[in-house]
Amino acid sequence: DQQVKQNSPSLSVQEGRISILNCDYTNSMFDYFLWYKKYPAEGPTFLISISSIKDKNEDGRFTVFLNKSAKHLSLHIVPSQPGDSAVYFCAAAGATSGTYKYIFGTGTRLKVLA
Amino acid sequence: DSGVTQTPKHLITATGQRVTLRCSPRSGDLSVYWYQQSLDQGLQFLIQYYNGEERAKGNILERFSAQQFPDLHSELNLSSLELGDSALYFCASSAETLTDTQYFGPGTRLTVL
């Protein structure tokens, strides 16, 4: 049962344009959402997070939007840069099955073309 | 550099064997998490320890166990290894709770032949 889904395994975007990465979740108990970036041969790196009491959080070129009614969040990167090329994981945290824990999506590979 | 260290970087072993993966959290972090990333899969949360005690449990098999020691380093023990256990195993640490940012180590790549 995949509670956090990233339906696009890959995405290619031209340098300077906007990258939009999407994530859907099924469990309404999730109350905290995060995005991580992962380069090859490295561990994931925290990017940005959002609490369920907000619908938008911005940090420089990165903005996360949360639509609780649709159980959907998205990460916008603008402008996209070649160094943004990586795998992006969304994660949802909350009390599920009796314990509080993180559930990660399967990742979206972003390629920013120069 | 996240400040989280994991050893070894690579591990190759045979089916049926037992291995131990080690993780040292960032200085001052009390929580340690273990994740498994298989080929083409997302990160699967295995288990969390907080200040030496088990705090949360995810999809961890009974053949796997973990512990956190008084100096806060953690070990993940994998036994009766199967081919399907081949994966990247990540350790992460955070200050205290699950809503604190988790900092990931570089991972241990386990190959079971």
Boltz contact constraints between the chains, C-beta under 6 A:
constraints:
  - contact:
      token1: [A, 32]
      token2: [B, 99]
      max_distance: 6.0
  - contact:
      token1: [A, 42]
      token2: [B, 106]
      max_distance: 6.0
  - contact:
      token1: [A, 43]
      token2: [B, 90]
      max_distance: 6.0
  - contact:
      token1: [A, 43]
      token2: [B, 104]
      max_distance: 6.0
  - contact:
      token1: [A, 43]
      token2: [B, 105]
      max_distance: 6.0
  - contact:
      token1: [A, 43]
      token2: [B, 106]
      max_distance: 6.0
  - contact:
      token1: [A, 43]
      token2: [B, 107]
      max_distance: 6.0
  - contact:
      token1: [A, 44]
      token2: [B, 104]
      max_distance: 6.0
  - contact:
      token1: [A, 46]
      token2: [B, 101]
      max_distance: 6.0
  - contact:
      token1: [A, 93]
      token2: [B, 98]
      max_distance: 6.0
  - contact:
      token1: [A, 99]
      token2: [B, 56]
      max_distance: 6.0
  - contact:
      token1: [A, 100]
      token2: [B, 98]
      max_distance: 6.0
  - contact:
      token1: [A, 101]
      token2: [B, 45]
      max_distance: 6.0
  - contact:
      token1: [A, 101]
      token2: [B, 56]
      max_distance: 6.0
  - contact:
      token1: [A, 101]
      token2: [B, 58]
      max_distance: 6.0
  - contact:
      token1: [A, 102]
      token2: [B, 45]
      max_distance: 6.0
  - contact:
      token1: [A, 104]
      token2: [B, 42]
      max_distance: 6.0
  - contact:
      token1: [A, 104]
      token2: [B, 43]
      max_distance: 6.0
  - contact:
      token1: [A, 105]
      token2: [B, 42]
      max_distance: 6.0
  - contact:
      token1: [A, 106]
      token2: [B, 42]
      max_distance: 6.0
  - contact:
      token1: [A, 107]
      token2: [B, 42]
      max_distance: 6.0
